[in-house]
Amino acid sequence: MKRLPATKWRSIGPLGLLLVLLAGPARAQAPGRLNVVVEGEAGARDDGNYGLQQDQSLQQSRTVGRLGLNLRLSYALERLSLALGYSPYYERTLDGSGLSGTTQRLDFALIGDLSRQTRLNVRENLISTPDIDLYAPVNTTQTTVVTRHGNQLSNVLDVSLDQTLGRHASMFAGVSHSLLRYQDVNLFDSETLGARLGAAFELARGSRVEAAVGAARYDYRQRGSSDVRTVGIAYATDIGRDNHLRLEGGAYSEDSTLRPAAGFTAFRESDTGWRGSLQFARDERLFHWSLGASHDISPGAGLGRAVTADNAFLGLSTAIGRRLTLGLDGNVSRQRDLPHQGTLGPDQGQDLTLTRFAAGTVRAGWSFAPAYRLEAGYSRIWQRAQVAPFANLSYSRYYVNLAFRLYNSGENPVEPASLGRPTTDDKSDSK
């Protein structure tokens, strides 16, 4: 299998689509609001006693220095809104080992009204990490595992259209494309192409019910592929002005055709199961929290076959006065084989759990000057794995960063995850 280094990537980015929208209906609008913040960042972290627990000789302390940029911007026109976060960092070990690399993180969201009845939604996430950045806190229900070698790329692009049918009904259709690439030859790359179609019905102001069907193909190159079909019903509502709740439940069916690989048998098999998710968020100026949990079929992180993934996260942040912020983040993740796809073949009675992961982070930020902010935190990372490409880990991380503002224009940019939601200012104006 040909592997591409994870630090070399080409995004299917939304820039071209953005230019088309700006050249179309948005060109006739009055100049919009552009909010930009560019920060530099310098810092260090220490992964104390990092190593593979099953091989004590590999345990080591790892201190890493980092230098990078953090770009956040949002742009709003009458018929177009977008938000972007992009952070490139250069990191290098300070213990004499000479490891170095560049981490790149991209988060993008776009909402454009193509007509009075049609809305376009675009969302893209990209993370490219080198061998020295093996874990980063997440705030979505995504599968998290730590590989033996950290060079990897994760890219997800989702494009959808919403068509209003009346005052209380609408239809939506979307396509998604995702990539998981690893430099480690013991891990399997995967590519997913999916589509979905559904309808939504507004029950009351701020509440709606959705029903959708979907299909996806997981491509593992020479290892084989899996075809997945899903059906689901979701309920979303705003509880008050600041709380957002979404519940989803459904089922899946999948057919796999996999060829033999080291430690795995070749087979053609089918499976069915249930899927569900929960998302709950509270948006306030002084206190914000979000949580989520999901159980669903997944292409598997580096495993070369479809698995079920259980993921959950919790994020809290609060402001104490104008200068101090405190936060707490936690996430857990588990990958399990489908009943007919265990490493010993169908129905061998073995434990189906492949990887288990948990991490928690306590963080604090202090804005001691208008353009300077000091951040520090502590993380605890734990992992257990039943498959060779992943390690058993248990280590602590300490970090400190100094962020300094290089440029800003306008107001504080909207985060991509919050694009389309009413802001605190909007809520105050609507009173």
N, C-alpha and C positions, 0 to 999 in steps of 0.2 A: 504494500500500500504506500503510495507516495504521500509524504507528509510535508506540509508547508509550515515554516516557522510562524508562531502565533503573532510575533511582532510585526509581520508583514501582512497587511490586510488591505482590502479594497472594500469600502462600504458601498452598499447599494443606495447611498444616501439620498435624502429627499431634497437636495439642493436644486436639482433640475426641475422637479415638480414645483418647488417654491417659486422659481423664476417664472414658470408658466403662469402661476396664479397671480403673481405681481404684475405681469404684463397684460393680464386679462382684466377681470372685473375690478381688481384692486387699484389699477392704474387710474381709474376715474375718481377715486376717493381722495379726500383731503389728506394731507400728510399725517401719518399715524404717530403713535407714541413708541419710541424706541428706548428701552431701558437696558443699560449695559453696565456690568461690573466686571473688571479684570483685576485679579489678585495674583500676586506672587506668593510662593510658599516655600519655606525651608524648614527642615526638621530632621528628626532621627527617631528610630524605634529600636527596641531590643526584644527579640524573641528568645527569652531566657530558657535555657535547657531544651531547645528545639531538637527533635530527633525522632527516629523510628524506635518505638518502644520494644519491638521484637528484636532489635539489634542495638544493644547498649553502646557499642563502639561508634555508632553514627551520631550519638547525641552530642550536641554542641550548642554554644551560645552564639547567637547571630545578631550583630548590630548593623543597622542599615541607615545610611544617610539619604536624604531625598531633597530634590530641588525641582520646582515645577510651577505651572500656571493653572489658574482656575478661572474659566470664562463662563459667565452666566448672562444671558440676555433674553428679553422677551419683546415682542413687537405686536402691536394691535392696530388693525384697520377696521373699517366698518364691516367688512366681509371676510377678514382673514386675521387669525391670531396664531402666533407661534412662540415657542419657548425652547431654549437650547442651553444645555450645560456640557462643557467640554473641559477635560482636565488631563493634560499630558505631564508626566513626572519622570525625571531621570533618577534612578536609584542605584546606589553602589554600596557594597558591604564595606564596613570599616575595620574588619578583623583580619585583613591581610589576605583573604581568599581571592579577591579580585573579581568577584561576581558583580555584574552590572546589567542594567536593562532599563527599558522605558515602558511605563504603564500608561495606557490610554483608556479613558472612560468617556463615553458619549451618551447623552440622554436628550432626545429630541421629540417634540410634539408639535403638531400643526392641525388647526381646524380652519376649514375654508368653506364658505357658503357659495356653492356653484350656482345656485338659484334660490328662490324663496322656499322651495320644497326639498332641495338636495344639499346635503352637507358632506364634505370630505373630511375624514379623520386619518391622520398619519402618526405613527409612533415608532420610534427606533431606539434600541439600546445596544450598545457595543462596549465590551470590556476586553482588552488585550493586555495580558499580564506576563512579565518575564519570570525567570526561575526563582527570583528572590521575593516575589509578592504572592504568597500562597493562600492568603485569605484576606477578604475585605467584608465588612458588615453589609448586609443586604436589607432592603425594606420592601421586598416583594416576595410572593410565594414561589420562589425558584429553588431548584435543587442545588445544594451546596455540598461539594466534596473537595478535599485537599489531595492533590496528586503528588506522586514522588518527585516529579519534575514540573515546575510551575508554568512553563511556556504554554499558553493556551489562548484561544480566541473564542468568544461567545458573541454572536450577533443575531438580533431578532428585529425583523421589520414587519409591521402590520399596517395594512391599508384597508379602509372600509368606507362604504357609502351608506348614508342614512336618507331614506326617501319618505317624506311626510305624505300620508294618504288622507288625512283629515285632521280634525281637531284633537282626536284622541288615539290615533293609530299611525303606525309607521312600519316600514320594512327596512332591513339592512342586509348588506352583503359585504363580505370581506375576504381578503387573501392574506396569508402570512408566509414568511420565509425565515428560517433560522439555520444557523451554522454552529457547530461545535467542532473545533479543531485543536488537536494536541500534537506537540512535538514528540512526546513519549511514544515510542513505537509499540509499546504494550497496550496503548489505549486506541480505541476505535473512533475515528471521525464520524460525524453524522450530519445529515442535511435533511431538513423537514420542509415540505411544501404542503400547505393546507388551505382549505376554503370553507366558508360557512355561509349560511343563509337563514334568516329568521325574521320574526315580526315582533313588534313591541306595542303594548297597549297602556295608555296612561289611565290609571285608576283615579287619581286625584292629583292636585298640584304637588309636584315633587315625588310622586310614587308611580312606578310602572312595573309591568310584568313583561318578560321576554320569553320567547320560545325559539329554539334554534336547532338546526342540524348541521353537522360538519363532516368533513372527510380530510384525511391527511395521509401522506406517505413518508415513512422514515427510511432514508437511504443510507446504508452503511458501506457503500462501495463494494469491494470484493466479498465482504461478509454476508451481504444479502439485503433484504428490505422487509418492511412491515407496512401493511395497509390498515388504517384505523378509521372507524366511523363512530361518531358521537351524536348524542341527542341530549338536550338539556332544557330546563325551565329555570328562570332566574327572577328574583324580585329585588328591586332597588328602590330605596326611599330616602328622603331627607328627614331626619328627626330634629325638629327645630331648625334654627338657622345655621348651626355649626356641625351637625353630625350627619354622616353619610353611611348608610348600611346597604350591603348587597349580599344576597344569599342565592346559591345556585345548586341544583341537583340534577342528576341525569344518569346515563349509562353509556358504555362503550362496547364495541366489538372490534377484534383485530385478527388479522391473518398474517402469519410470518412465514417467510421462506428464507432460511439461514443455511449457509454452507459451513463446513467444519472449520474450526480454528483451534489454536492451542488451548486445551482444557475444556473445550465445548464440543458438543455433538452436533451433527447436522440433522435438521428436521423441518417439517412443514406442519404447522399447528395453528389452531384457532383458540380464542379465549374471549370471554365476556366478563363484565364487571360493572361496578357503580363508580360514579364520580361526583364530587361536590366541592364547594368552596364557600368561604365566608370572608368578607372584608368589612371593616368598620373603622372609620376615621373621624376625628374631631379636629376642626380647624378653628383656632383662635389666635389672636395676636400674641397673648402671653403664655398660652398652653396649647400644645399640639400633641396628639397621639394617634397612632394607627396600629391596627393588628389585622392579621389575616391567617387563614389556614386553608389547605386544599388537599384533596386526595384525587389523583387522576392518573391516567396512563401517560407515559413519557417515553421519549426515544432513548432515555438512559444516558447518563454522563460518562462517556468513554467505555461503555460496556458492550456495545455492538449488538444490542437487542432491545426490544421494548420491555419496559418494566412499569410497575406502579410506583408513584412517588408521593410521599406524604411530606408536606412542607408547612411550616408555620413561622411567623415573625411577629415581633412586638417592638414598637419604637415610641419613646416618650421624649419630649423636650419641653422645657419651660424657661421663661426669662425671669430673672430676679433683678429687678431694677432695670436700668438701661444698659448695664455693662456686662452682667454675668448671665450665662446660660448653662443649664445642666441638661444632660441627656442620658438615656438608658436604651440600649438596643439588644435584642436577643433573637436568635433564629435557630430552628432545629430542622433537620432534613433526614429522610430515610428512603432508600431504594430497595424494592423487593421484587424478586422474580415473579413472573406470572406462573400459575400452577404447573403449566406444561413446559416451562423453559428453564428449569433448574440446571445447574452446572453438571448434575449427574444424569440428566435426561428426565423424561416425564415421570411423575409420580414415584419418586425415590424416597420420599419422606424426609428430605433434608430441610434445614432451616432456610426459608426463602429470603431472609433479610441479607442484602448484599453490603450496604453501607449505612452507617448511622453517624450523624454529625450534630453537634451542638456548640454554640458560641454565644458569649455575652460580652457586652462592652459598656463601660461606664465612662462618660466623657464630660468635660467642662470647657467652656470658652470664656475668655475675659477680654473685652474690648477696652484696653487701657489708654487708647488714644483714638481720635476720629478715623485714622487710616490703618490702625494696627490692632491685631487680635492674636492672642495667645491661646492655643488649644492643647489639651493634654488628656490622656485617657489610659484605661487599662482594659485589656481583653483576655478572656480565657477561652481557649479553643480545645475541643475534644472530638475525637473520631475513632470509630471502630469499623473495621472492614473485614469481609470474608473472602475478598477477591484480591489477587496478588498485585494488580496495578496500584492499589491504594494502601495507605499506611495506617497503623494504629498510632494515634497522636494524643498528647495531652501536654499543653504548654501554655505559658502566659506571655502576653505581649504588653509592653509599656511604650508609649509614644508621646512626643511633644512636637508641636508645629508652631511656627510663627508665620502668620498671614499678614501681608501688607498690601494695601490697595494701590494699584498702579493707575487705574482709570475708572471713572464712573460717569454715567450720564442718565438723567431722568430719575425715576423712582427705583425701588428695589424690584428686580425682575421676578416675574412669576415662575414658579417651578414647573417643569414639564408635566409632572404628575398632577398638578393642580389646574392645568389649563382647561378652561371651560367652566370651572366652578366659580361662583361669585366670591370675590375677595372680601376681606374685612371692610375695606372702604366702600365697596359696592353695597354691602349689607347696611352700613351706616347711612348711606345716601338714600336707601329705599325705605327707611323708617317713616 
